[in-house]
């Protein structure tokens, strides 16, 4: 008998892709996809069970199907469709995770748990360290939004790990996910024709390609090569960083700098008309940036991303088509303006 893997959040494209990928693993006997709504794309030969992880029915699914590996993908920063709202997203992220972990605790067959988290748990603050490691505490905990959800989710996961020490628990903290099908708040921001920025700041950003997300989740859900592998918390990001100004150039999109209070007002306006989820946490990221170290990803998980940060962004940019200005022309114009500014202006 092979492994029985349950994946949550399969109505989203990443969850559906992971289900289809896991079915090709030789040691996997069955893959079960779970979500509150049916996926738009087929899941191959996997079983789909319509179940809301916020409800106790998820416990019956785990027990009746004999699940031994759970991959929790239903932790997200945006609603599945425009009919959703921030309250429903938070309820799924936090209450759904609590219900799922309670069900896993009561199911003796569960031996492995993989949780999709985010580097947003580190927050973005003016006195942050240059690089976060997995053990670096944030200068200030996120006060709201998806980042706060992720902090709460990880807290519940640590509690579960203490109660079920026999379960291998792996938490993957992903940098901003980009790619042709990315639906994250930052992907929506970069799709704007003109990018609002914070005057005087040019933050460092990291990205991870959606293809690499699927691959590292596959590795984390697999059988470990040694007892410590696939257990613990890991930062996941492509090599290198991009400045926000560099990203704008590569998109061919002009930036429009505002003072911070004005950016907050612009973000609220964009959010109210449904153009993008320009939340306070995203404004902090676009002000102060965030960079993480990925040594443990390589040395412990044994995973090396195929895409660098720049490569992931380039693939995303290609999928979005040309911007308002040719990138080369925009780059030359920005360089001339930067050369005319006093030294150090515009740096974080």
N, C-alpha and C positions, 0 to 999 in steps of 0.2 A: 504494500500500500504506500502510495506517495503522499505528499503533503496536501493538506486542504487549506487554502489561503482565502481569507475574506478581505475584500477591499471596500472601504467606505467611500462615498462621494464619487461614484462612477458616472453620474450624469454629466459631470464636467469632463472636458477633453483630456486632462491629465490623468484622472482616475480611469477613464475608459481606455486610454493608451496603455496604462500599466496593466490592466486586466488582460488585454490582448497580448502583451509582452510576456507576462508570467505563464501563460498557457504553453509557451514554447520551452519552458524549463523542464529538463528531463526528470527532475525529482518531484515535480508538482503533479498530483493526480487530478485535483479539481481546483477551480477558481470560482469564487462566488462574489458577485458584485452586488452592493447594497446601496440604495439611495431612496429618498422620499419620492422622487419622480423618475420615470423611465428615461434612460439615456437616449439621445437622438441618434447616435451611431450604434451599430451592432457590436456586441461584445465577443464576437467569435463563438467559440464553443463553451463559453462560460455560462454559468447559471446566474440569472438576475432575480433578486428578491426585493420586491418593493417594501421597504421598511424604513421608518424614521428612527434614526439613532437616538432621538430624544425620548422615545417611547420604550417601555419594558420589553416590547416584542423582540428587540435585538438580542436579548438574552436567550430567548427560545431558539432563534436562528443559530447562534453559536453552539448551543447544546445539541440541537437536533442534527446539525450538519457535521458535528465532530471536528470543528475548526481547530487547527493547531497554530496557525499563523494569522495575525491580524495586521493589516496595513491601513492606518487611519489617515485618509487623504482629505476628509471632510472638515478641514480647518482652513478657512479662506477669508480674504479681505473684502470681497465683493459678493453681492447676491448672485444667484445662478441666473436670474433674468431681471429685467427692469422692474418687474412687479414686486421684487423683494425690497427689503429696507434694512437699515443698519440693525434694528432690534432683532429681526429674524436671523440675520447673520450671526450676531452675538449669541443668540440662544442656541443655534446649531453648534457653534464653536465651543461654547463653555458647557451648557447643559447637556448637549449631545455627547461631548467627550466624557463628562461625568457618568452618564448613563452607560456608555460603551465600556468604560473602565470597570464599572460595577459589574457588568455582565461578564467581562473577561475574568474578573476576580473569582466569580462563582463557577467558572467553567474549567474543570481540571485538565481538559485536553489542550487548552491554550498554552503554548510554550514560547511563543515569540510575538513581540509587539513592536511595530515600527510606526512612528508618529511623524507626520509632516509638520514642521514648525518653521520658524522664520528668524533671520538675524535681526528683525525689528525688536526682539526682546531686549537688545542692548540699548535701544533708544537712540536718539541723536541730540547731543548737547554740546555747547561751546567748549567745554573743558574735557571732552572725551579723549581717551588715549588714541594714538595714531592708528593702532591696530588692536582689535578685540580678539582675545583667545576664548575658548569655551569656558574658562574659569574666571574671566574678567567680569567683575560686577559692574552694572551700569552706573553712571554718575547720578542719574535720576531715572526712576522707573517710569515707563510709559504711563500716562495718566488717562488714556482713553483709546478708542478705536481698536483696530485689529491688533496692534502691538500689545495692548493690555490683555486682549483675548489670549494671545500667544503666551504671555507670561502666566496667566491663570491656567491655561491648558498644561503647560510644562509643570506647574506646581502639582496639579492633580496626577500627572504621570509619575512624578517622583514619589508621591504617596502610594500609588499602585505598586511601584517597584519595591518599596519597603514591605508591603503586605504580601506580595507574591515574589519572593526572591528567586524562585525557581523559573521565572519567566525572563528570557533575555529581552531587555527593553532598549530600543535604539531610537534616539530623537535626532532628526536631521533638521538643522537650522539652515534653510535656504536663503541665499541672497536674492535680490529681486530677479524673478523668473521672466525671461524674455524669449522670444521666438516667433515664428509666423502665426501661431495660434494663441499667443499669450493674451490673457484677459485680466491681468492684474491692474491695480490703480496706476502704477507707473507706466505701464504700456499704454493706458488710456491718456495719460498726461503727454507722452511723447507723440501721440497721434494728433494733438492739437495743432492747428495751422501756425500759431505763434505761441511760443513757450513763455509763460510768466516766470520770472526768476526773482530772487531776492537781491536787491542792490548791494554790491560790495562783497558778495559771496560766490564762490565757484566750487561747490562741494565735490569731493571724490566719491565715486559710485562704483559698485561691483554688481555684476550680473552673472546669472547661471542660465545656460540654454536649456530649454524644455527637454531636449533629447538627453542631456546629461542628467536631468532630474529623474527621468525614467530609469536610466541605467543605474544610478546610485541606489534608487529604491529597490531595484531588482537585487542588487548585491546585498543590501541590508536585510532583505526578506529571505535570503538564501541561507544555506547551511554554513556555519562558520568554519573556518579552517583551523582555528584554535579557540580555546574556551573564552577568551576575552574579546574576540572579534565580533563586531556588530552589536556590542552592548556599550551604552554610553551616549554622550551627546557630541555631535559633530557639526562643525561649520562646513557648508557646501557652497563654493563659489568658483567661478573661473579665474584663472591667473590674471593679474594686473588690475588696474583701475582705469576709469575714464573720468575726466572732469565733465561737469554738466555742459560747459561751453564746447568741449570737444564733441559730446554727443549731439548737441544742437547742430554743429557744423556738418556732421556726417549725415544728419537727416535732411539738411538743406532748409532748416526751419529757423527763422529769426527769433531772437529772444527779446523779451520786453521787461526790463528791470523795474521793480517797484520797491519802495520802502516796505519793510516787513509788515506793518499794519495794513497796508494797501493790498499786499499779496494775500493776507488772510481774508480780506473782503472779497477779492477776486475769486479766491478758492470757494468761498461760500456761494458766490453767484454762479460759478460753473457747476457746483454740486446741486444747486437748487433747480437748474434747468436740465440736469441729467447728462451733461457733457462728459464729466469725469468726476471720480470720487476724490476731490482735492481736499483731503482731510488735514487736520492740524498735524498729525504725525507725519504725513507726507511733506508738508511745508517744512517741518523740522529737518527731515532728510534732505530736502532741496536747499536747506540753509547750511547745515553742518556736515552732511554726508555721513558715511559709515564704511569702514573697511575691516574685514575679519581675516584672521590667519587660518589657513587650511592644512596645516601640518598633519593633524590627526586624521583628516580625511584621506591623506595619502599613505601615512605610515601605518595606521591601524585598520582602516577600511580597505586600503589597497586600491583606492579609486583615484584616477587622474582624469579630469574633465577633458573631453575632446575639444571643446570650445573655450577660448580665453574670454575674459570679459569683453574685450573689443570684438572678438569674433561673434559672440552671442548677439551683441548689439548690431553688428553689421548684418547678420541674418535677419534680425527683426526689421532693420531699416529697409532692406531689399523687399520685404513682404509688404511694406506700407507704401511703396511707390515714391516718386520724387516729391520734394517739398516745394515751398514757394520759390526758393532760390536755388540755383545750381550749387552743390556743396563747395566746389572749388572757388567759385566767385565769392560765396559767403565767407569761406575761410580766409581769403585774401583781404576782404573788407574788415573782418574781425581782427586780423593781425595788424592791420594799419591803425585801427582804433586803439588796440592794446599798446602799440608802440608809442602812441601819443599820450598815454596816461602816465601819471607818476609811478615809479617803481613800487611794486607790492600792491597796487590798487586791484581790487577784485579778487584777491586771494582769501581763502578761508583761514 
